[in-house]
Amino acid sequence: MKNQQQQPANSVMGNYSPLNENPGEDFDGPIFASVITPDDNDFASISALQAQMADGTLTSADLVTRALARVAALNEQGPALKAVIEINAAALTLAQTLDTERAAGTVRGQLHGIPVLIKDNIDTGDGMQTSAGSLALVGQAASTDAYIVERLRAAGAVILGKANTSEWMGFRDMAVPEGWSGRGGQTLSARGKGMPVSGSSVGSAVGVSAGLATVAVGTETSGSLIKPAYLSQVVGMRPTHGLLGQSGIVPLSKSLDTPGPMARNVTDAAILLDAMFGTGAWSEPPTGVPTEQTDFAGGLDAAALNGARLGYRSDSPLPSSVVTALENAGATLVPVELVFPPMFADLFSVVKHEFKRDLAEYLASRPGIEVKSLADVIAFNTANPLPEEYKQGLLEYAQAQELEEADYVAAVGRLVSQSRALIDDALATHNVIALLDQPMGALPAYGANAGYPGLMVPVPGDSAVPVGLYLGGAQWSDQLLLSLGLGFERSLSE
């Protein structure tokens, strides 16, 4: 395992391949015009799609049919992206039902009729598997939707299918490449041959990048959503921990886990966040949760950067294109020296402890699945070896760890409190409203440890090396970060 300051936390849960700066002239992703004739709506925004559906020139059935065609052409055939692990057999029927509703004058919201991919660690009560990429969980499907999926359906989203994930959210073995699962195979980048993928929400990121769905849902523990968004050059958001419900999600670490939106622009990410948000996620709302603010898309302020003071890591200069866009939008950039406390030992102990404990609780909710504990999963893998012959060292480490409750509570306390102090003190000392970093830097990992929100916004370009900006803020600053991200996005296009 590598020190957290050198490589963000979720890197303990897998490796990503080195960057190939010569992707090959025969690779034309993410559009893939050589494989499937492009359509104007393949990469259209939610608002553009809704406008066409409103005037009758497009239907949800059209969108789903087209999405299924792209999946058929690109997921197993052509570049064989393996971003989608399973298609929802009812997707087209759902779309047709939503079209009927629209024709009758009912539009549930901005996601009405929009295809959405769901990461394969999130339950859908529609017959699709929820496996976290592991063959050990294949069997009787979950009988009910995860809370966030309930919300998506209520908002009119069409659940298109499940996105591949690094097996066990990247927690099988350190030698397993990120983006690989025993059930789904190796997800590949849509940006170029040999381009790296990273983080367990890789299928969700690649699916959006390749135009397989308009938006997707990922989950974050510590970098598992932000990193794949960066490498796939899509928007990815880690909401404040507790903002979105965790029920019906295969856990890695409940102290850190959160679902989050992935999209091709900030507004679409905000729309998806709105749809997943709901006060029914809590028996009691967490202290400070914005229960009165449920319209993140409606609350976007594209002028939020004008006059904003933003702190950036003095030891990690931002790309010139990022600096120019921020300053052109009226932001003042303030150098901030951050001294990252050593957190890796606590992080690893907490994840191992919570994974073993919380996985057993989740499996108890899945009748028809033979495995009922982490020990059962390890035994299944031993009895059913895969051709890749990957080991399961991280699973075995978690099973072997016997952490006293007092030591566990202390480790969680240090992990959260020290990470929060790092961010809160920097914001207050330098009088800045958000902190900036490279998306693969250390700050995103510490933001995840703190349970604070983070947003990754890509910088479009033809460079083989992706460029993006990570914006991190205080607890419940989700709306602010989205507005800052929108302002940055707009400034890039001017």
JOGIZI-V390158 format. One record per backbone hydrogen bond with DSSP energy under -0.5 kcal/mol. CO is the residue of the C=O (numbers start at 1). NH is the residue of the N-H. If there is no record, write none. Layout:
co->CO nh->NH
co->CO nh->NH
This chain:
co->3 nh->6
co->3 nh->7
co->8 nh->11
co->9 nh->12
co->10 nh->13
co->11 nh->14
co->15 nh->178
co->19 nh->21
co->23 nh->193
co->24 nh->27
co->26 nh->28
co->28 nh->32
co->28 nh->33
co->32 nh->35
co->32 nh->36
co->39 nh->42
co->41 nh->44
co->45 nh->49
co->46 nh->50
co->47 nh->51
co->48 nh->52
co->49 nh->53
co->50 nh->54
co->51 nh->55
co->52 nh->57
co->52 nh->58
co->59 nh->63
co->60 nh->64
co->61 nh->65
co->62 nh->66
co->63 nh->67
co->64 nh->68
co->65 nh->69
co->66 nh->70
co->67 nh->71
co->68 nh->72
co->69 nh->73
co->70 nh->74
co->71 nh->75
co->71 nh->76
co->74 nh->81
co->75 nh->82
co->77 nh->80
co->81 nh->188
co->83 nh->85
co->83 nh->164
co->86 nh->162
co->87 nh->89
co->88 nh->91
co->90 nh->94
co->91 nh->95
co->92 nh->96
co->93 nh->97
co->94 nh->98
co->95 nh->99
co->96 nh->100
co->97 nh->101
co->98 nh->102
co->99 nh->103
co->100 nh->104
co->101 nh->106
co->102 nh->105
co->105 nh->107
co->109 nh->112
co->111 nh->114
co->114 nh->158
co->115 nh->214
co->115 nh->215
co->116 nh->160
co->116 nh->161
co->117 nh->217
co->118 nh->163
co->119 nh->122
co->120 nh->131
co->120 nh->132
co->121 nh->250
co->123 nh->146
co->124 nh->126
co->128 nh->142
co->131 nh->134
co->132 nh->168
co->133 nh->183
co->134 nh->137
co->135 nh->138
co->136 nh->371
co->142 nh->127
co->146 nh->149
co->146 nh->150
co->147 nh->151
co->148 nh->152
co->149 nh->153
co->150 nh->154
co->151 nh->155
co->152 nh->157
co->153 nh->156
co->156 nh->113
co->157 nh->159
co->158 nh->116
co->158 nh->160
co->160 nh->88
co->161 nh->118
co->162 nh->85
co->162 nh->86
co->163 nh->120
co->164 nh->203
co->166 nh->169
co->166 nh->170
co->167 nh->170
co->167 nh->171
co->167 nh->172
co->168 nh->171
co->172 nh->394
co->172 nh->395
co->173 nh->176
co->176 nh->15
co->177 nh->180
co->179 nh->187
co->180 nh->167
co->181 nh->185
co->185 nh->181
co->185 nh->187
co->192 nh->195
co->195 nh->189
co->199 nh->202
co->200 nh->166
co->201 nh->205
co->202 nh->206
co->203 nh->207
co->204 nh->208
co->205 nh->209
co->206 nh->210
co->207 nh->212
co->207 nh->213
co->208 nh->211
co->215 nh->117
co->216 nh->262
co->217 nh->119
co->218 nh->260
co->220 nh->258
co->222 nh->10
co->223 nh->227
co->224 nh->201
co->225 nh->229
co->226 nh->230
co->227 nh->231
co->228 nh->232
co->229 nh->233
co->229 nh->234
co->230 nh->233
co->235 nh->263
co->236 nh->456
co->237 nh->239
co->238 nh->454
co->240 nh->243
co->246 nh->249
co->247 nh->147
co->248 nh->123
co->253 nh->256
co->253 nh->257
co->258 nh->220
co->259 nh->239
co->260 nh->218
co->261 nh->237
co->262 nh->216
co->263 nh->235
co->265 nh->269
co->266 nh->270
co->267 nh->271
co->268 nh->272
co->269 nh->273
co->270 nh->274
co->271 nh->275
co->272 nh->276
co->273 nh->277
co->278 nh->281
co->279 nh->282
co->286 nh->289
co->289 nh->291
co->290 nh->293
co->292 nh->294
co->294 nh->296
co->295 nh->299
co->297 nh->300
co->301 nh->304
co->303 nh->306
co->305 nh->307
co->305 nh->308
co->308 nh->310
co->308 nh->332
co->309 nh->433
co->309 nh->434
co->310 nh->334
co->311 nh->436
co->312 nh->336
co->313 nh->316
co->319 nh->322
co->319 nh->323
co->320 nh->324
co->321 nh->325
co->322 nh->326
co->323 nh->327
co->324 nh->328
co->325 nh->329
co->326 nh->331
co->327 nh->330
co->330 nh->307
co->331 nh->333
co->332 nh->310
co->332 nh->334
co->334 nh->312
co->336 nh->314
co->336 nh->338
co->338 nh->340
co->339 nh->341
co->341 nh->343
co->343 nh->347
co->344 nh->348
co->345 nh->349
co->346 nh->350
co->347 nh->351
co->348 nh->352
co->349 nh->353
co->350 nh->354
co->351 nh->355
co->352 nh->356
co->353 nh->357
co->354 nh->358
co->355 nh->359
co->356 nh->360
co->357 nh->361
co->358 nh->362
co->359 nh->363
co->360 nh->364
co->362 nh->365
co->363 nh->366
co->365 nh->367
co->366 nh->369
co->368 nh->140
co->368 nh->370
co->373 nh->377
co->374 nh->378
co->375 nh->379
co->376 nh->380
co->377 nh->381
co->378 nh->382
co->379 nh->383
co->380 nh->384
co->386 nh->389
co->392 nh->396
co->393 nh->397
co->394 nh->398
co->395 nh->399
co->396 nh->400
co->397 nh->401
co->401 nh->403
co->402 nh->404
co->404 nh->408
co->405 nh->409
co->406 nh->410
co->407 nh->411
co->408 nh->412
co->409 nh->413
co->410 nh->414
co->411 nh->415
co->412 nh->416
co->413 nh->417
co->414 nh->418
co->415 nh->419
co->416 nh->420
co->417 nh->421
co->418 nh->422
co->419 nh->423
co->420 nh->424
co->421 nh->425
co->422 nh->426
co->423 nh->427
co->424 nh->428
co->425 nh->429
co->426 nh->430
co->427 nh->432
co->428 nh->431
co->434 nh->311
co->435 nh->472
co->436 nh->313
co->437 nh->470
co->438 nh->441
co->442 nh->445
co->442 nh->446
co->443 nh->447
co->444 nh->448
co->445 nh->449
co->446 nh->450
co->447 nh->451
co->447 nh->452
co->448 nh->451
co->451 nh->241
co->453 nh->473
co->454 nh->238
co->455 nh->457
co->455 nh->471
co->456 nh->236
co->457 nh->469
co->458 nh->460
co->464 nh->466
co->467 nh->459
co->469 nh->457
co->469 nh->471
co->470 nh->437
co->471 nh->455
co->472 nh->435
co->474 nh->453
co->474 nh->477
co->477 nh->481
co->478 nh->482
co->479 nh->483
co->480 nh->484
co->481 nh->485
co->482 nh->486
co->483 nh->487
co->484 nh->488
co->485 nh->489
co->486 nh->490
co->487 nh->491
co->488 nh->492
co->489 nh->493
co->490 nh->494
co->491 nh->494
